[in-house]
Amino acid sequence: MTSPGPTKTGPVISDMTIFAGVLILLTGLLHLLTAIAAIAGRDIFVVSEDQVFLIDVSTWGWIHVVIAVLILVAGFGIVTGKTWGYLAGIVMAVLSILDNFLFAPIYPFWSLVIIAIDVLVIWALARQLAAE
């Protein structure tokens, strides 16, 4: 005779939600790594005078710190299955795309990778919200 397994109460977290949560947490960590490198004044960033959005690299670093913290909060909301986490995740992914679009002249490949991850996050979270 088998005993019944544990019953889950509360919102059902799908595989797509876990996927989106892990990806947005990864995005937050990537933003944090970018921030550390920019604030430390690493020479990996290409800065030229003919950029349209000319901001000091250390300022970009602090912008990435703020975005990283907000993304990580949204990611934890997503992984725990909170509806506010889904909405915050979409908003933060859009903000991350805009930030990386502006940051792309400084470090293009890294920005394109994060933008691609953000698009996947938006897609996965929009599917989850549509299913509810």
N, C-alpha and C positions, 0 to 999 in steps of 0.2 A: 504494500500500500504506500502510495506516495503522498507526501504532505504538500499542501499548496505552497507555491513560492511566495515571495514577498509581493505585496500589492503596492502599487505606486499611486500616490495621491498627488494632486496638483497638476501643473501643466505637463504635457507630454513633450519631452525633448527629443526631436528627431535626429537622425544621423546628419542631416543637412545643417541643423542648428549647431551641433557639436563641431562640424566642419567649419562653419562660419565663425564660431567662437574661437577655435584654435587659430584660424587664419588671422583674425583681428588681433588676437594676443601676439601673434608673430609680427604683425605690422607694428604694434606698439613697441615691441622689443627692437625692431629695425629702426624706428624713429628714435628710440633711446640711444642706440649705437651711433646713429648719425649725429645726434646732439652731443654726445661725448666727444666724438672726433672733431666736430666743429668748434665746440667750446675750448677744447685743448689746443686748437690752432694747428691741427694736422695739415700737412701740405698735400693731401690727396684731393683737395677741391680745386677746381679750375675757376679762377676769378679773373675776368677781363673787364675793361672799362666800358666796352660797348654793349653791356647787358641792359635790357630794358628795365628789369627789376633789380637795381643795384642796391643790395643790403649787405652789411658787414656779415662775414661768415659766422662770427660768434653770436650775432643777433639771430641768424637762422638757427643756430644751435639751441638758443633759449626758446624759440618758437617751437622747435621739435620736441623739447622737454615738455612743454605745456600740452602739445598735441598727444605725445606719448602717454602722459598721465591720464588724459581724458579717454584715449583709446583703450587703455588697460582697464579703466573703470567700466567702460561699455562692454569690453570683452568678458569681464567677470559677471556682468549682468546677463550676458547672452548665455554663458556656460551654465549659470544657475537657473536659466529658463524664465527670466523676468521679461515681460512685454516691454517695459521701458528700456531694457537692454537691447532688444531688437531695434527699436526706433533710434536709440542713441547710437547703436552700431552703424546703422545706415547713415545717420547724420555725420558721424565721425569719419566714416569711410569716404563720404563726399568731401568733407573738409580736408582729409588726408590727400585725396586726389588733387584738389586745388593747391594745397601746399606743395606737393611734389611737382605739379606742373610749373609752379613758379621757381622751384628749386632745381629743376631739370638742367638749366644752363650751367649750374655749378657742378653737378654730378649726375650726368644723364642716365647711365645704365642703372644705377641704384634707384633713381626716381621712377624709371619705367617698370622695374620689378615691383616696387611698392604699389604703383598705380594698377598693375595687373592683379595683384593680390586684392586690392581694394574693390576692383570690379567683381571679382569672385565673391567677396564678402557681401556686397550689395545684392548680387544675384541670389545667393543662398538665403539671406535674411528676407528678401522680398518674397521668395517662395514660401518661407515659413510663415510670414505674416498673412499671405494669401490663403494658406491652408487653415488658418484659425477661424 
